[in-house]
Amino acid sequence: MEKKKPHQKKQKRQWSNKSFLQLTTLAWKIGAILGISIFLGIKLDDWLSTNFPIFTLVLVTIGFVGAIYSVIKRA
């Protein structure tokens, strides 16, 4: 016969307003960094008439690495 375990309540993770606001701010910051990187890269590629979007790729890569660094630094 199996022994019945006492009923265990599932604990729901509750988000406080402060942590929700911090995560939302972080998401907006990452989006802004990537958006500005894409915009500047496209403008530089158009201005210099490059055949390959090298500045867009370089700036997006730098922006992505910077965003990940800011997330790791914050943790």
C-alpha positions as CSV (number, residue, x, y, z in Angstrom):
1,M,0.0,0.0,0.0
2,E,1.2,3.5,-0.8
3,K,1.4,6.1,1.9
4,K,-0.4,9.2,1.1
5,K,1.7,12.3,1.3
6,P,0.2,15.4,2.9
7,H,-1.4,17.8,0.5
8,Q,1.3,20.3,-0.6
9,K,0.2,23.6,-2.0
10,K,1.8,24.8,-5.1
11,Q,3.6,28.0,-4.6
12,K,2.9,30.6,-7.2
13,R,5.6,32.9,-8.0
14,Q,4.4,36.4,-7.3
15,W,5.9,39.3,-9.0
16,S,6.3,42.5,-7.1
17,N,5.8,45.8,-8.8
18,K,9.4,46.6,-8.4
19,S,10.7,43.5,-10.1
20,F,8.2,43.8,-12.9
21,L,9.2,47.4,-13.5
22,Q,12.9,46.4,-13.5
23,L,12.3,43.7,-16.1
24,T,10.2,46.0,-18.2
25,T,12.9,48.7,-18.1
26,L,15.5,46.2,-19.1
27,A,13.4,45.0,-22.1
28,W,12.9,48.6,-23.3
29,K,16.6,49.3,-22.9
30,I,17.6,46.3,-25.0
31,G,15.1,47.1,-27.6
32,A,16.3,50.7,-27.8
33,I,19.9,49.7,-28.1
34,L,19.2,47.3,-30.9
35,G,16.8,49.7,-32.6
36,I,19.3,52.5,-32.6
37,S,22.0,50.2,-33.8
38,I,19.9,49.0,-36.7
39,F,18.9,52.6,-37.6
40,L,22.4,53.9,-37.5
41,G,23.8,50.9,-39.5
42,I,21.2,51.4,-42.2
43,K,21.9,55.1,-42.5
44,L,25.7,54.6,-42.6
45,D,25.3,51.9,-45.3
46,D,23.1,54.2,-47.4
47,W,25.4,57.2,-46.9
48,L,28.5,55.3,-47.9
49,S,26.7,53.3,-50.6
50,T,28.0,49.9,-49.5
51,N,27.0,46.8,-51.5
52,F,26.8,44.7,-48.4
53,P,25.2,46.0,-45.1
54,I,28.5,45.7,-43.2
55,F,27.8,48.7,-40.9
56,T,24.4,47.4,-40.0
57,L,25.8,44.0,-39.1
58,V,28.7,45.4,-37.1
59,L,26.6,47.9,-35.1
60,V,23.9,45.3,-34.4
61,T,26.5,42.9,-33.2
62,I,28.1,45.6,-30.9
63,G,24.6,46.6,-29.7
64,F,23.7,43.0,-28.9
65,V,26.9,42.3,-27.1
66,G,26.5,45.5,-25.1
67,A,22.9,44.6,-24.2
68,I,23.9,41.1,-23.0
69,Y,26.8,42.7,-21.0
70,S,24.4,45.1,-19.3
71,V,22.1,42.2,-18.4
72,I,25.0,40.2,-17.0
73,K,26.4,43.2,-15.1
74,R,22.9,43.8,-13.6
75,A,22.5,40.2,-12.4
